[in-house]
């Protein structure tokens, strides 16, 4: 997910996306603990997406 895409979403959409990506990260970690993932870098990408979303939410909070 790119920052440009995140900036186009409203606050509610960002919150929903954040929940979705966090759930995906938990699922990836669980699957990786049971059996190695084919592409373990997916975990890293999910963490980065979470950071991007939280950064955008914080920037919006500070602008108010």
BAMARBA-793041 format. One record per residue: residue in three letters; z, x, y of N, C-alpha, C, O in turn. Coordinates in steps of 0.001 Angstrom, whole numbers, plus 500000, padded with zeros to 6 digits. Each point is the difference from the previous one (the first is absolute). Example, Ala and Ser with C-alpha at 12.3 -4.5 7.8 and 13.67 -1.06 7.14 Angstrom:
BEGIN
ala507800513190494310500000499110501190500000500900501200500665501036499981;ser498615498614501069500060500820501190500730499230501090500169500509501108;
***
This chain:
BEGIN
unk500000500837498842500000499163501158500000500894501237500802500928500104;unk498321498795500801499851500788501221500855499400501123500305498808499999;unk500069502040500948500793499532501133499237498961500802500598499059500524;unk498100501098499576499175499042500743500143498593499390500112499012500725;unk499884500915497948500145498717499320501380499404500252500134498790500180;unk500890502061499833501363499525500218500193499485501420500725499029500218;unk498637501611500736500148499597501392499383498631500256500387499314500947;unk498667500285498228499345498708500162500844498852499453499780498845500365;unk501189501461498757500842498967499413501109499605500969500415500789500849;unk500058497966499004501147499584500798501292500409499288499957500541498896;unk501174499203501729501286500439499449500274499360498641500514500657499094;unk499146498077500765500226499303498729499121500600498898500450500187498869;unk498314500107501467499082500608499036500466501381499580499870500373498834;unk500675500390502110500525501324499674501199499901499075500131500786499061;unk500747498250501200501183499821499157499588499630498573500577500498499033;unk498430498634500844499508499602498680499370501190499276500220500199498806;unk499003500579501923499350501168499417501039501026499541499845500630498953;unk501216499528501846501064500933499661500672499594498690500228500843499132;unk500088497883500723500608499512498768499074500222498799500444500384498918;unk498281499369501296499007500158498935499913501455499540499974500275498800;unk499981500646502145499858501417499661501284500528499369499945500830499092;unk501210498698501379501268500425499394500086499534498547500457500745499133;unk499108498033500606500003499487498634499040500811499131500294500283498839;unk498569500084501723499026500811499268500591501363499662499789500513498901;unk500954500080502042500612501302499769501030499931498881500045500884499143;unk500779498078500857500999499838498942499308499880498646500423500610499019;unk498515498602500941499266499809498745499364501306499530500032500310498809;unk499393500455502113499390501280499643501042500962499449499750500681499006;unk501421499381501633501058500893499531500492499602498615500252500850499147;unk499879497844500644500434499509498693498974500338498928500357500482498926;unk498387499271501359498939500317499035499936501491499717499753500411498866;unk500468500394502152499938501449499829501177500507499167499868500989499280;unk501276498342500813501168500392499215499787499691498519500475500737499136;unk498815498181500574499761499599498619498885500838499375500155500540498904;unk498747499558501787498858500780499522499331500633501216499889499354501043;unk499671501875498847499375500658501158498808499209500537499167499501499243;unk500780500402502069498872499314500633498744500851499878500070501227499934;unk498808498118500039498729500708499970499794500763501307499454501103500011;unk500993498290501090499877500624501310501363499942500706500252499069500764;unk500629501911498993501344499947500585500025500127501522501029499724500618;unk497874500681499993499973500099501458500027498613500654500164499903501216;unk499679499031498005500107498643500535501383499769500583500151499267500978;unk500863501361498422501372499870500500500085500582501406500596499401500895;unk498802501771499291499998500650501308499288499135501034500477499865501126;unk498394499553498506499242499165500927500791498745500384499951499563501150;unk500771499864497898500806498815500293501123500348500972500278499240500927;unk500367501908498862501058500429500915499456500210501407500651499642500981;unk498179500927499115499387500238501308499625498689500682500145499870501215;unk499375499159498011499681498694500572501255499339500561499965499403501075;unk501145500706498194501263499442500473500395500658501318500410499321500941;unk499467501986499122500350500725501227499110499575501163500484499850501122;unk498245499957498632499083499578501061500378498618500537500005499769501209;unk500311499322497875500353498639500409501304500013500792500103499353501042;unk500896501388498462501279500067500707499839500665501366500675499616500956;unk498452501361499145499738500655501277499399499012500994500409499956501160;unk498638499265498396499370499006500879501010498950500440500006499598501164;unk500846499954497923501020499028500366500966500581501024500394499307500939;unk499988501937498895500924500651500938499345500184501376500648499789501025;unk498094500595499001499299500170501277499946498676500755500175499966501218;unk499585498956498063499950498686500645501383499611500530500120499401501069;unk500905500944498181501375499694500421500351500758501278500666499451500878;unk498905501775499235500312500804501167499212499582501234500447500230501123;unk498400499165498686499178499546501131500580498781500692499703499745501168;unk501121499502498119500561498761500575500971500271501096500554499065500579;
***
